[in-house]
Amino acid sequence: MRTTSTNQPSPSARNEVLSRLVGDTETFLKHWELESVVTAADTTVGEAFDLERAFSLLRAPGLPVSSFRLFRDGEPVPQEEFATPRGRPGPGREPIANGRALLNAYEQGATVIFEELRLLVPEVDALACGLEEELGFGVYCAAFLTPAGNAGVRPHFDLASGLLCQIHGSKAWRVGLPETVWPLVPSGDSRPEFEPVLETVLRSGETLYIPRGHPHAGTATEEVSLHLSFAIKPRTWRDVLQAHLKSEDLEESLREMLPLDHRELTRGELVASAVERLRTTTR
C-alpha cells in the first residue's frame, strides 16, 4: 500500500543539481518519500567520478583505511585484510589502506565502497553542496565499485533516501516495500526478506531513487559496475520536537514534574497532556 506524504517538495526552477541527477524534477518529486523510480541523469554526472578516478583512488598512497569498506558475497570484509600500519604508528593514528590488497580483494569479487567521497573528490562535493542547498537536507556521498557478476552489499534498507547514479556498466536491482514506513532503527546485520515491487537493470546514465526504509539489493551484470550514491539525510518532525525540548529556554510548563498520580495514567493520556502543554507554549 502506498503511503501518503504531506511534505513533498515543490518543483523549483532553482533545482539545477537535482535535475542533473534525476532529469524531470516535477515527475521525480511525485515519488518523493513514497516509492522507488528510475530516471535519466545528465551525462555530466559521470564526469564527477568515473572508473579511471575510482581505480586511481584505489592505488592512491596514504589514504586512511576508513576511506573504504569492502563486501564479499554480501558480507563485510575485515579492515585488517586491506590495512597497513603507518610509518609512524601511535595512539589515535589510523592505519592506511593498502592499494595492492584493495585491488586483490576487488579482483576476487569484493565490492569496494569509497567512503567520505566529498573529502576526496571536489567535483562530487560540488554536486552534494548544490543538492543540500536545493533540498535543505544534509547529503552523504559514497561510490560503489562492484566486479562483473558479483553482488554488492547484502539485502538491507537505509535510514536515508538514496539517489544511485550509474556511472559505468550496469547493475540489476530489486527493491521492496518497507515493513515500517520511515523507520528509525537500521536493518543492521539482518537480511530483510521482501517481494520486489521494482526490478530493473540500472544502466550508465540512469538514476535509481530508493526512499528510506525500502529494502533493496543489487548485483553487477556481465561488466564492472560503478555507481555514485547520494544519501539524503532526513530531518523529521520528531527532530524538530526534540530540538525544541532540548532548548535551554524551554517553557516553564514543560519543565514541571509529572503529577504524583502519573503512574496511574496510560501512556496515551500522558502524551496527550504533554502535547497540550506543548501546544499552549508554541501559540
N, C-alpha and C positions, 0 to 999 in steps of 0.2 A: 504494500500500500504506500502510495506516495504521500510524504509528509508535506504539510503546507508551511511555507516560510513567509513570515511577515516582514522580513528585513532585507529583501532583495535590493541590491544597489541599483541605482538608476543609470541607464546609459548616459555617457557624457562625452562630449567632443574632446575632452582632455585625456581620455583613456587611450593614449597613444601606445604605451608599452603593452597594456593588456591586449590591444588589438593586434600587436605584433605576435603575441603568443597564441591568441585564440581566433583571430580573424574577426568575424562579425560579432562585436561585443553585445549588441542588442539581443541577438539569438542566444549567445552564450549565457547571458545573465538570467535567462529564463530557467536555466538549470542550476543556478547558484544555490548551494547548500542542499539541493534536492536529489539530483541524480547525475550519474556519470554521462559524459558526452565526448565524442571525438570531433575535433575541429581542425582547421587548416592554419598552420602558423606561417608567418612571414619567412621568406628564405634567409633573411639576415640573422635570424635567431641562431642558426648553426654557425655563424661566424664568431659568436662569442666564445664557444668552446667546442672545437672539432676533435676528430680522432687523433690527429697528429699532436694536438696540445695535450690530450689525455696521456698518450704514451710518453710525451716529454716530461710530464709531471711524475710519472712512474719512475723515471730514471733520474729525476732531479735529486741532487745530493742535499742532505741536511734537513729534510722536511721532518717535523715531529711525527711520531708513529700515529698520533691521534688524527692526522690528516687523512687516514684511510681506515676503512673497515672492509673486511673480506667475508664472503659467504661461499661455502662449497656445499652443493646439494641441499641448499636451503638453510644450512646450519652455519653459525658464525665460526670463523677461523680464529684461533687464539692469536693475540698480538705477538706472542713470543715467536711465532713462525715467520714473521716478517719484520722483526725489530732488531736493532743492533745498538750497543751502548754508545754513548757519546765519547768523543776523545777525552773530555774531562768530565767524567761522571761525578755526581754529587747529589746531595739531598735536593729534591724538587726539580732535578734536571731530567726531563723526559727523554727516553730513548728516541732514536731517529729511525725512519723507515729504511729498510734495505731494498734498494731498487731491484737487485737481481732476484731476491726472494719474492718480491711482488710479482715480477714478470713470470717467474716459475709457477707461482700459485695460479696466476691467470691462465697460463698455458695448460695447467692441469684441470681447468674447468671452473676456477673460482671467479665469482663476480667481485669486482673491485668498486667500492664506493668511495668517491672523492668527497671528503667532508670539508666543512668550512671553506667552501669554494669561493665565497665572496672575498676572503682574505688572500686567496691565491691567484684569482683571475679578475682583474679590474673590469673587463668587459661584462662578466657575469654580475659583478657588484653593481654596475651601472643599470642593468636591467632590473635587478632586485630593488634598487633605490627608487627607480621610476614606478615600479609596481606598488611599493609601500606608499609612495606619495599619492597614487591614484586610488588605492583601495582603503588606506587608513589602517592597515594591519601590518604587523611585522612579517618578514619573509626570510625563510632559511633556504639555502641553496645547496644542493649536492648533485653529483653526476654518477651514473651507474654504467659501468663497463662490463658487459656480460659476453663470454665467449659463445660462439655459434653452438646452438643446440643445447645450451645449458640453462637451468633455472636460476633465477636470481634469489631474492630473499624468500623465506618461507611464506605461505599464506598468512596474511595479517591485516589489521586495519590500523590507521594512524589517527592521532588526535588533531592533526592539522589537515586541511584540504590541500590537494596536490595538483599542480599543473605539470604533467610529464611531457616534455617536448622531445620527440625522437629526432636525434641528430644524425645518426648513422645506422644503417641496417634496419632491422625490424624486430619487433617483439610481440609475441602472442599474449594477450591479456584476458583474464577472467575477472569480472567484478560482480559482487553480490550486493544484496540489500543488508543494511545494518540490523543487528539483533537489538541494539539500543541506539536510538536516534541521538546523534551528537553526544557520544559517550565522554565520560570524564576520566575513565581508567583505561590505560593502553592494553592492547592484546597481549603484550609481553611475550613469554615463551610459548604460549598456546598457539595452536593452529586452528583458527576458526573454520568450521565446515560451512559451506554455503553453496547454494544453487546459483549459478551465474545468471544475471539478468542482462549482462553485456559481455559478449565475446568478440574480440576484434584483434586483428593484426595491425599494430601501430607501425606505420612506415615513416621514413625520413620526411620531415616537413609537416608531420601531423602532431597534434597535442591531445593527450587524454586527460580529462578533468575527473578527479576522483574526490567526492566530498568526504569530509572526515567521518570516520566510523564505518565506511563501506569496505568490507573485506575484499582483498584482491591478491592476485598472484600473476607473475609474468615469466615467460620463457623465451629466450632468444631463438630465432628461426635458424635457417641454414647459414646465416652470416653473423658476424660480430655485431652486437647491439650497443649503442651508446645513447643514453638519454639524459637530459637535464631535468632536474626536479625542483620546482619552486613550491615550497611548503608554506602555505598561508596560515599563520598562527591565529587562532580565533581569540577574539576578545568578546566575552559573553555578558549578558545581563547579570549573571552571577558575579563576574569580575567587577562590574560597576558597583554592585551592592557591597561586596567585600571591601573594596577600596573606600567606600563611604563609611562603613562600620569601623574601619581601622584608623580613620582620621583622628588626629589629636583633639580636635574641637567638636567631637561627637556630642550631639544634643543631650541635655540632662536626662530627659525621659528615657533615652536608650541606655543610659549608664546606671539606671536604677536596678536594684536587685529584684529578682523574681519574688512574688508573694510567698508567704510561708506555706501556703497550701498548694504550691506549684506541682508537687508530686502527685496530686490527685487529678491534675488536668491531663488531657490527652496531648499528644504531640501536635495534633491539628489545632487544638484550642490555644496552645502556646504560640504556635506560628501565627495564627490569626490575630492574636493580641499584639505580637511583635510587629506584624505588618501594619496594623492600625496605628501603632505608635510611630512607625517609620513614615507612614503617610502624613500624619499630622506635622511631622518635623520638616517635611520637604515641600509643603504647600507654599 
